[in-house]
Amino acid sequence: MFKKFLAFVTATALAAGTCVFSAFAEATPAVATSGMCGENATWSFDEATGVLTISGTGDMYTSYTPVDKWGYYLFRNEIEEVVVEEGITSIAQCSFGPFDPYGVDSTRYPNLVRLTLSSTVKSIGDFAFYKTGLISIKFSDNIEKIGDEAFCQTALSGHLNLPLSLNNICQKAFAGTNITSLNLHEGMTLGGMAFTNCKLLKEVIIPVNLTYLTTGTGNMQRANAAFQGCIGLSKVTIKGGGLVNIPLSVDRENGLAQDMFMGCTSLKEVTIKADDISYVDTGTFDMTSNPTFYIYKGSTTEATLRDAGYLTDSNVVYIANKTVLEGAVMSAEDMDKSLYTSESVDTLNKAIEAGKAAIADEDASQADVDNAIKAIENAIDGLKYPPADYTAVDEAIAKVPADLSIYTDETAAAVTAAVESVDRTKDITDQVAVDGYAKAIEDAIAALELKTLLAISGTITAPGVDTEITVTVTNTDVEVIAEATATDGKYTVSDLEYGEYVIIVMAENCAPRSYDVTVADGDATIDAEIHLKGDINGDGEITTADVGIANSHAQEVSALEGYTFDVADVTGDGEVTTADVGAINSHAQSVSALW
């Protein structure tokens, strides 16, 4: 550009007959392709690519007059793309706009068609790209505000994707652009005439809870004609009302802005999926094309539209009110279903899917919708909790002693009561109570107290035995519990707990003898008898009579059993054979003693 300007000046001077070549060349400094555009922001222009890059941190300068003081202004006809890098937080007002936004009707950056914003940019100032050649823009997910007429009369086209972070669209921000669709979000604030004269816009969906401002820049005040003059707009869907600021600063909730669709002469279909619209101005809808209103019968919205004069008997179609169903589906989907049985959850999921189908079905009747709501309610009422886990309870019960009679009546009764208190009908919501059953049983078992310690006593008969006789007490696991020595054939083993025991009576040269005994309801008396090895008939002597008894067994004439067998097995090999018979006979004949 500057080379063209230099050639123009040189040619003019030559035509005037003035020799300026060397003087002009020496006096003209080089044109800077970079510079400052904020306290910590710089710009740089690549003449080869037409890309202007804004780098650094923080905001651009906020002053916008005169615009030609922006260093990159000299390249206004050559800039094709603006790239704003990470760190920059705002685009200044009029940074690419006109000299005077209120007077000059001219395009200053005609070839600027693309804009790339970093994720750090949160706001775009008033008139920032007014009347530039912008065709496309991608907003970051952090953009919060777009100023007055920031993109007014640009060439933006196609779908305008507005991120959820954007909460403030100021006056005429996108007026006069070529957008064909856009996505507004719940809670946004719209300045006056934000999308006016977007003549290619075909359909608009209005979310709930928008704020419609009337106060504009400076001292101007006007109704919020957000879509005024959108002559191609044929279909509008309204999901809910918003906050309307009307003249004299009166706020109306759940309303639609004044003059909102004024001049939308192609409007054919207005669907209002809200039953509580309470404010509509007489200029809100342009009735030139006699649009049809699709509304909920008997709703506040219907009454409001009738009072404003929009409804006649011929331009109203009643649609099924799906508001309650939509809420029911949303609530059902948000439920924590992990607590319930799979069968009951399956029933609920089927009801939810049926509800969604009814919502999506434009031909669904109110009866269809009401039935879908009822199905969801019934499915929720039918949700069942799985049974509680009784594993810990069963494990605790398995630890209860089989014989509680050996314990004091009070502590044994506590165990029994703890077991009998278990309610097997509890579900998972009462798991704490079920776990409490297990703990109560465990605690009762731990508190069991044995009855008073008892004793085992008795008389031991030992024919022919003149050595010391001992009594050993073991438990059923053959662990020695106590020992005692018989005196004058009497013994006593004291301080035994209730339970099952084995009494083993032993003496030198005798066959040991065992007795099973249960210590339960009182002291136990066990009389015992032991024999010398070989004294099978127990007469205190080892004689030929004993030899005969042993021989009868060895010859399989008469079998020995129990203790008599143990006495006859003098060899200790677990059998009574001729070897035992011979040993007993040798003792009886005084040939060879057994001990």
RANORFEN-V38144 format. One record per residue. N is the residue number from 0. PSI is psi in radians with two decimals (NA if undefined). NEAR is the number of other C-alpha atoms within 8 Angstrom. D_CENTER is the distance of its C-alpha to the mean C-alpha in whole Angstrom. Layout:
n = [N,N]
psi = [PSI,PSI]
near = [NEAR,NEAR]
d_center = [D_CENTER,D_CENTER]
This chain:
n = [0,1,2,3,4,5,6,7,8,9,10,11,12,13,14,15,16,17,18,19,20,21,22,23,24,25,26,27,28,29,30,31,32,33,34,35,36,37,38,39,40,41,42,43,44,45,46,47,48,49,50,51,52,53,54,55,56,57,58,59,60,61,62,63,64,65,66,67,68,69,70,71,72,73,74,75,76,77,78,79,80,81,82,83,84,85,86,87,88,89,90,91,92,93,94,95,96,97,98,99,100,101,102,103,104,105,106,107,108,109,110,111,112,113,114,115,116,117,118,119,120,121,122,123,124,125,126,127,128,129,130,131,132,133,134,135,136,137,138,139,140,141,142,143,144,145,146,147,148,149,150,151,152,153,154,155,156,157,158,159,160,161,162,163,164,165,166,167,168,169,170,171,172,173,174,175,176,177,178,179,180,181,182,183,184,185,186,187,188,189,190,191,192,193,194,195,196,197,198,199,200,201,202,203,204,205,206,207,208,209,210,211,212,213,214,215,216,217,218,219,220,221,222,223,224,225,226,227,228,229,230,231,232,233,234,235,236,237,238,239,240,241,242,243,244,245,246,247,248,249,250,251,252,253,254,255,256,257,258,259,260,261,262,263,264,265,266,267,268,269,270,271,272,273,274,275,276,277,278,279,280,281,282,283,284,285,286,287,288,289,290,291,292,293,294,295,296,297,298,299,300,301,302,303,304,305,306,307,308,309,310,311,312,313,314,315,316,317,318,319,320,321,322,323,324,325,326,327,328,329,330,331,332,333,334,335,336,337,338,339,340,341,342,343,344,345,346,347,348,349,350,351,352,353,354,355,356,357,358,359,360,361,362,363,364,365,366,367,368,369,370,371,372,373,374,375,376,377,378,379,380,381,382,383,384,385,386,387,388,389,390,391,392,393,394,395,396,397,398,399,400,401,402,403,404,405,406,407,408,409,410,411,412,413,414,415,416,417,418,419,420,421,422,423,424,425,426,427,428,429,430,431,432,433,434,435,436,437,438,439,440,441,442,443,444,445,446,447,448,449,450,451,452,453,454,455,456,457,458,459,460,461,462,463,464,465,466,467,468,469,470,471,472,473,474,475,476,477,478,479,480,481,482,483,484,485,486,487,488,489,490,491,492,493,494,495,496,497,498,499,500,501,502,503,504,505,506,507,508,509,510,511,512,513,514,515,516,517,518,519,520,521,522,523,524,525,526,527,528,529,530,531,532,533,534,535,536,537,538,539,540,541,542,543,544,545,546,547,548,549,550,551,552,553,554,555,556,557,558,559,560,561,562,563,564,565,566,567,568,569,570,571,572,573,574,575,576,577,578,579,580,581,582,583,584,585,586,587,588,589,590,591,592,593,594]
psi = [-0.83,-0.61,-0.69,-0.74,-0.73,-0.77,-0.66,-0.79,-0.72,-0.79,-0.68,-0.74,-0.70,-0.71,-0.50,-0.01,0.39,2.36,1.80,0.02,-1.08,-0.66,-0.75,-0.75,-0.65,-0.47,-0.35,2.06,2.83,2.54,2.21,2.39,0.28,2.84,-3.00,2.48,0.27,2.96,-0.65,0.47,2.48,2.80,2.65,2.44,2.28,1.86,-0.47,-0.62,-0.29,0.32,2.20,2.19,2.27,2.14,2.99,-2.62,2.75,-2.77,2.74,2.92,2.51,-0.42,2.36,0.04,2.44,2.55,-0.57,0.00,-0.25,2.22,-0.57,-0.03,-0.53,-0.37,0.36,-0.52,-0.16,-0.33,2.16,-0.43,2.48,2.20,2.09,2.04,2.94,2.41,-0.57,2.31,-0.32,2.66,2.22,2.71,2.41,0.32,-0.43,0.39,-2.76,2.94,-0.89,1.83,-0.26,0.03,-0.76,2.18,1.32,2.70,2.17,-0.46,1.24,-0.45,0.07,1.82,-0.28,2.51,2.18,2.09,2.45,2.96,-0.20,-0.20,2.12,-0.37,2.64,2.18,2.96,2.39,0.34,-0.69,0.47,2.15,0.34,3.11,0.29,2.25,-0.64,2.69,2.49,1.97,2.59,2.93,0.09,-0.01,2.37,-0.55,2.43,2.11,3.09,2.23,0.49,-0.68,0.36,2.32,0.50,3.13,0.36,2.35,2.96,-2.66,2.32,1.88,1.90,2.10,2.80,-0.44,-0.37,2.01,-0.01,1.91,1.97,-3.12,2.23,0.48,-0.70,0.41,2.46,0.30,3.08,0.42,2.56,-0.32,2.84,2.89,1.84,2.74,2.66,2.37,-0.01,2.73,2.23,2.19,2.91,2.32,0.60,-0.61,0.53,2.59,0.48,1.51,-0.26,-0.04,2.21,-0.66,2.50,2.39,2.10,2.03,3.14,2.76,0.62,2.72,2.14,1.92,2.61,-0.41,2.16,-2.78,2.50,-2.32,0.25,2.55,2.27,2.75,2.70,1.57,1.15,-0.64,0.46,2.35,0.19,1.43,-0.25,-0.10,2.09,-0.36,2.30,2.29,2.17,2.08,-0.24,2.89,3.06,-2.90,2.08,2.17,1.82,2.98,2.66,0.33,0.69,2.20,2.38,2.21,2.77,0.72,3.07,2.48,2.66,2.47,0.40,-0.74,0.50,2.34,0.08,1.41,-0.11,0.13,2.13,-0.47,2.13,1.94,2.12,1.86,0.93,2.45,0.11,0.40,2.08,-0.08,2.16,2.26,2.79,-0.26,0.15,-0.81,2.41,2.10,0.23,-0.76,0.23,1.11,2.69,2.37,2.18,1.94,3.03,2.23,2.36,0.18,2.90,-0.62,-0.78,-0.80,-0.70,-0.79,-0.65,-0.73,-0.54,-0.09,0.31,-0.47,2.40,3.07,-0.32,-0.18,0.38,2.31,2.15,2.30,2.77,2.32,1.87,0.16,-0.85,-0.70,-0.75,-0.73,-0.67,-0.73,-0.79,-0.79,-0.71,-0.67,-0.53,-0.15,2.57,1.75,-0.06,-0.25,-0.21,2.91,2.62,-0.60,-0.80,-0.55,-0.67,-0.72,-0.74,-0.75,-0.66,-0.68,-0.66,-0.81,-0.67,-0.64,-0.72,-0.69,-0.69,-0.64,-0.74,-0.36,1.88,-0.33,0.08,2.37,2.93,-0.60,-0.69,-0.77,-0.80,-0.68,-0.66,-0.69,-0.81,-0.68,-0.71,-0.76,-0.75,-0.69,-0.66,-0.75,-0.50,0.03,2.32,2.41,2.50,2.74,2.69,2.81,2.00,0.27,-0.83,-0.62,-0.82,-0.66,-0.65,-0.74,-0.63,-0.35,-0.14,2.23,2.48,-0.58,1.78,-0.09,-0.32,-0.03,2.82,2.59,-0.71,-0.85,-0.60,-0.70,-0.58,-0.69,-0.82,-0.75,-0.68,-0.69,-0.77,-0.32,-0.15,2.14,2.00,0.14,0.06,2.56,-3.07,-0.41,-0.32,0.46,-0.60,-0.74,-0.70,-0.76,-0.55,-0.60,-0.83,-0.76,-0.69,-0.71,-0.81,-0.77,-0.70,-0.67,-0.77,-0.44,0.00,2.37,2.21,2.60,3.02,2.41,2.41,-3.12,2.75,2.25,2.93,-3.07,2.38,2.13,2.16,1.41,2.25,0.04,2.16,0.30,2.96,2.36,2.25,2.65,2.12,2.32,2.19,2.80,-3.06,-0.26,0.24,0.58,2.28,2.18,-0.73,2.84,2.63,2.77,2.32,2.39,2.14,0.61,0.08,2.54,2.74,2.26,2.00,3.07,0.75,2.41,2.84,2.42,-2.96,2.35,2.93,2.22,2.18,2.03,2.23,2.61,2.72,2.40,0.15,2.71,2.15,2.61,2.35,2.54,2.27,2.40,2.49,2.17,1.91,-1.40,-0.01,-3.11,2.50,2.46,2.07,1.91,2.42,2.83,2.34,2.70,2.70,2.59,2.22,-0.33,1.32,-0.66,-0.03,0.54,0.08,-0.02,2.71,1.89,-3.09,-0.36,-0.70,-0.60,-0.75,-0.72,-0.77,-0.68,-0.66,-0.68,-0.79,-0.58,0.10,0.65,-0.81,2.06,2.50,2.57,2.81,-2.34,-0.58,-0.57,-0.76,-0.68,-0.64,-0.42,1.22,-0.37,-0.26,0.42,0.13,0.15,2.72,1.84,-3.03,-0.42,-0.73,-0.71,-0.79,-0.71,-0.74,-0.70,-0.72,-0.65,-0.76,-0.57,0.10,0.48,-0.82,2.05,2.61,-0.33,NA]
near = [7,6,6,7,8,8,8,8,8,10,8,8,11,10,7,6,6,7,6,9,7,6,7,8,7,7,6,6,5,4,5,6,8,10,10,10,12,10,9,11,15,12,13,11,12,9,7,4,5,11,12,13,11,13,12,11,10,12,14,14,9,7,6,10,8,6,13,9,7,8,11,12,9,7,8,10,10,10,14,11,12,13,11,11,11,11,11,18,12,12,13,15,15,16,12,12,17,15,10,7,9,4,5,8,5,6,10,11,13,11,11,14,13,11,12,11,11,11,10,11,16,11,12,14,14,12,18,17,14,16,16,18,11,14,10,9,9,8,10,11,8,11,14,10,12,13,16,13,15,17,15,15,11,16,12,11,11,8,8,10,8,9,10,7,8,12,10,11,15,15,14,15,16,15,15,12,15,13,13,13,11,10,9,9,8,8,9,13,12,15,18,17,13,16,14,15,12,17,12,11,13,10,10,12,10,10,12,12,12,13,11,15,13,13,10,12,7,4,6,7,8,9,12,15,15,14,15,15,13,17,13,12,16,11,11,13,11,14,11,14,17,13,14,14,12,11,9,4,6,7,8,10,10,14,13,15,14,13,15,14,15,13,9,16,13,10,18,10,11,13,10,13,13,13,12,10,14,11,10,13,10,9,10,13,10,12,9,8,9,8,11,10,12,12,15,15,7,6,9,10,13,12,9,12,11,10,7,9,8,8,9,8,5,4,10,11,8,8,10,9,10,9,8,8,13,11,8,10,12,8,8,11,7,6,6,5,6,5,8,11,11,6,6,12,11,8,9,13,8,8,12,12,8,9,15,10,8,12,12,6,7,6,4,10,8,9,6,9,16,9,8,13,12,8,9,15,8,8,12,9,6,7,11,7,10,9,8,11,8,8,6,9,13,9,8,12,10,6,7,8,5,4,5,7,8,11,12,11,7,6,12,12,8,9,13,8,8,12,10,6,7,8,6,4,5,11,10,11,8,9,11,7,7,15,11,8,13,13,10,9,14,9,8,12,10,6,7,11,7,10,9,5,10,13,12,13,13,11,10,12,9,11,11,9,10,4,6,8,10,11,13,12,13,13,11,8,5,6,7,9,8,8,10,10,9,13,6,4,9,10,13,10,12,8,7,10,10,13,8,10,12,12,12,11,13,12,12,7,7,12,12,9,10,8,9,8,10,9,16,9,5,6,10,11,7,10,9,10,8,14,16,16,13,12,15,14,7,9,7,11,9,12,11,8,8,13,13,8,10,15,11,11,13,11,7,7,7,8,7,8,6,6,7,10,11,10,15,13,14,12,6,6,5,6,6,13,10,8,8,13,13,9,11,15,11,11,12,11,8,7,7,8,7,8,3]
d_center = [60,62,64,65,66,68,70,70,72,74,75,76,78,80,81,82,84,83,82,79,77,77,77,74,72,73,72,68,65,62,60,56,53,51,51,49,47,45,45,43,43,45,46,48,49,50,53,52,49,49,46,45,43,42,41,40,38,38,39,42,45,45,49,49,53,55,53,55,55,52,53,51,53,56,54,53,54,53,49,47,44,42,39,38,36,33,34,36,34,37,39,42,44,47,46,47,48,52,54,54,51,53,57,56,55,55,53,53,50,51,50,46,44,41,39,36,34,32,28,30,32,31,34,37,40,43,45,43,44,46,48,47,47,43,42,38,36,32,30,28,24,26,29,29,33,35,39,42,43,41,41,44,46,45,45,41,40,38,34,33,29,28,25,23,24,27,28,32,34,38,41,42,40,40,43,45,43,43,39,38,35,32,29,29,25,25,26,29,32,35,38,42,42,39,40,43,46,43,45,43,40,40,37,34,31,31,28,27,28,30,33,36,39,43,44,45,46,49,51,50,48,47,45,42,43,40,41,45,47,44,47,45,42,42,39,37,33,32,29,30,32,32,34,38,40,44,47,48,44,43,40,39,35,34,36,37,40,43,45,41,43,46,48,46,49,47,44,44,41,39,36,34,31,31,33,34,35,38,40,42,45,48,47,44,44,47,49,51,50,49,46,44,41,38,37,36,39,40,37,38,38,41,43,42,43,46,47,47,49,47,47,50,50,50,47,44,42,40,36,34,31,28,26,25,24,22,20,20,18,16,15,15,13,10,11,9,11,11,13,16,19,18,21,20,17,19,22,19,18,22,22,19,21,24,23,22,26,28,26,27,31,33,36,33,35,34,35,32,30,30,30,27,26,27,26,22,23,25,22,20,23,23,20,21,19,20,23,23,23,27,28,28,31,33,33,34,37,38,39,41,45,47,50,49,53,53,51,52,52,49,47,47,47,43,42,43,41,38,38,39,37,34,32,31,29,26,23,20,19,22,22,23,26,27,26,29,31,31,32,34,36,36,37,40,41,41,43,46,49,52,55,58,59,62,65,67,70,73,77,77,80,81,85,87,84,85,82,79,77,73,70,66,63,60,57,56,54,58,57,60,59,63,67,70,74,76,79,82,80,77,73,70,67,65,62,60,56,56,55,57,60,62,66,68,71,73,77,79,80,78,76,72,71,68,67,63,63,60,60,59,61,63,65,66,70,70,74,74,77,77,80,82,81,83,84,83,85,84,88,87,89,89,92,93,91,88,89,89,86,84,87,86,82,83,85,82,85,83,79,78,75,72,74,78,76,75,78,80,78,80,79,75,74,72,75,79,81,85,84,83,86,88,87,87,91,92,90,92,95,95,95,91,89,85,85]
